[in-house]
Amino acid sequence: EAFYPVAYVDADNDLLDGSKHKYKIHFDRKDIPPAKYFWSVTMYNKEADGVAGYMVENAINRYLINSTTEGLIKDKDGNFTIFIQHQAPESKVQKANWLPAPNEPFYLTLRIYGPMETAMNGTWKPPAIEK
């Protein structure tokens, strides 16, 4: 059993594009995907047909951030932010939580394996993708 929301646009309803913007997804402890097993946020380009594509090659060989990502930095309350951008960030936290974006349009897939009822019935919503 799995749940797969896909994002092509940010909170302003603009298409996701690593050549134009830097993005972030902030997860408060209450926003962490409700998964019995694990969750992941995976980056894809649109190379296949302009809509769908492939995992994005990058210098650090990171194609996703998930509930088991080693080195992910959370604050003392368990909150964390994923930083999505083409250029490598400068701060230690941003580098640890960086999902490299292509220098072009892309999309994200959030997978929840063993989704809890709140994911399935719509009471849990993924946090916004913000510029």
C-alpha positions as CSV (number, residue, x, y, z in Angstrom):
1,E,0.0,0.0,0.0
2,A,1.5,3.4,-1.0
3,F,0.4,7.0,-1.6
4,Y,2.1,9.1,-4.4
5,P,1.3,12.8,-4.6
6,V,3.2,14.5,-7.5
7,A,4.2,18.2,-7.5
8,Y,4.7,20.2,-10.7
9,V,4.1,23.7,-9.2
10,D,5.1,25.6,-6.1
11,A,2.9,27.4,-3.6
12,D,2.4,30.3,-6.0
13,N,1.2,27.8,-8.7
14,D,4.3,28.5,-10.8
15,L,6.0,25.5,-12.5
16,L,9.0,24.2,-10.6
17,D,12.2,25.3,-12.5
18,G,15.7,25.0,-11.0
19,S,17.0,27.5,-13.5
20,K,14.7,30.2,-12.1
21,H,14.3,29.6,-8.4
22,K,15.5,28.0,-5.2
23,Y,12.8,26.1,-3.2
24,K,12.2,24.7,0.2
25,I,9.8,22.3,1.9
26,H,9.5,22.8,5.6
27,F,8.3,19.9,7.7
28,D,7.0,20.7,11.2
29,R,7.0,17.5,13.2
30,K,3.2,17.3,12.6
31,D,3.8,17.6,8.8
32,I,6.1,14.7,8.5
33,P,4.4,12.2,6.1
34,P,2.3,9.7,8.1
35,A,4.0,6.4,7.0
36,K,4.0,3.0,8.7
37,Y,7.2,2.1,6.8
38,F,8.9,5.1,5.2
39,W,8.5,8.1,3.0
40,S,10.5,9.8,0.3
41,V,10.7,13.0,-1.8
42,T,12.2,12.1,-5.2
43,M,13.4,14.6,-7.9
44,Y,12.8,14.0,-11.6
45,N,13.5,16.0,-14.8
46,K,11.0,16.2,-17.6
47,E,13.3,14.7,-20.2
48,A,11.2,11.7,-21.4
49,D,8.3,13.6,-22.9
50,G,8.2,17.2,-21.4
51,V,6.0,16.0,-18.5
52,A,7.7,12.9,-17.1
53,G,11.3,12.1,-16.9
54,Y,14.2,10.5,-15.0
55,M,16.0,11.0,-11.7
56,V,18.3,14.0,-11.9
57,E,22.1,13.3,-12.2
58,N,24.0,15.5,-9.8
59,A,27.5,15.9,-8.2
60,I,26.5,14.4,-4.8
61,N,24.5,11.4,-6.2
62,R,21.4,12.3,-4.2
63,Y,18.1,11.6,-6.0
64,L,15.8,11.8,-3.0
65,I,15.5,12.6,0.6
66,N,13.6,10.2,2.7
67,S,12.8,9.1,6.3
68,T,16.1,7.2,6.4
69,T,18.4,9.7,4.8
70,E,21.7,9.7,6.8
71,G,22.8,13.1,8.0
72,L,19.5,14.9,7.6
73,I,19.6,17.8,10.1
74,K,16.5,18.4,12.2
75,D,16.0,21.0,14.9
76,K,15.5,20.2,18.6
77,D,11.7,19.8,18.0
78,G,12.1,17.4,15.1
79,N,11.3,20.0,12.4
80,F,13.4,20.1,9.2
81,T,13.6,21.7,5.8
82,I,14.5,20.2,2.5
83,F,16.4,22.7,0.3
84,I,15.8,22.2,-3.5
85,Q,18.0,24.2,-5.8
86,H,20.5,23.8,-8.6
87,Q,23.6,25.4,-7.0
88,A,25.0,23.8,-3.8
89,P,24.0,25.8,-0.7
90,E,26.6,27.3,1.5
91,S,25.3,26.6,5.1
92,K,26.0,23.2,6.8
93,V,22.2,22.6,7.4
94,Q,21.3,23.5,3.9
95,K,24.0,21.2,2.4
96,A,22.9,18.3,4.7
97,N,19.2,18.7,3.6
98,W,19.9,19.6,-0.1
99,L,18.0,17.8,-2.9
100,P,19.9,19.0,-6.0
101,A,17.6,20.3,-8.8
102,P,18.4,20.4,-12.5
103,N,19.0,23.7,-14.2
104,E,15.6,23.3,-15.9
105,P,12.0,22.4,-15.1
106,F,11.5,19.4,-12.8
107,Y,8.9,17.7,-10.7
108,L,8.8,16.0,-7.3
109,T,7.1,12.8,-6.1
110,L,6.3,12.2,-2.5
111,R,5.9,8.5,-1.8
112,I,4.4,7.2,1.5
113,Y,4.8,3.5,2.0
114,G,2.3,2.1,4.4
115,P,0.3,5.3,4.5
116,M,-1.6,5.9,7.6
117,E,-5.3,6.8,7.4
118,T,-4.7,10.6,7.6
119,A,-2.8,10.4,4.3
120,M,-5.5,8.3,2.6
121,N,-8.5,10.3,3.8
122,G,-7.0,13.7,3.0
123,T,-6.8,15.1,6.5
124,W,-2.9,15.2,6.2
125,K,-1.6,17.5,3.5
126,P,2.0,17.8,2.4
127,P,3.6,21.1,3.2
128,A,3.9,23.7,0.4
129,I,6.9,24.0,-1.9
130,E,8.0,27.6,-1.3
131,K,10.4,29.8,-3.2
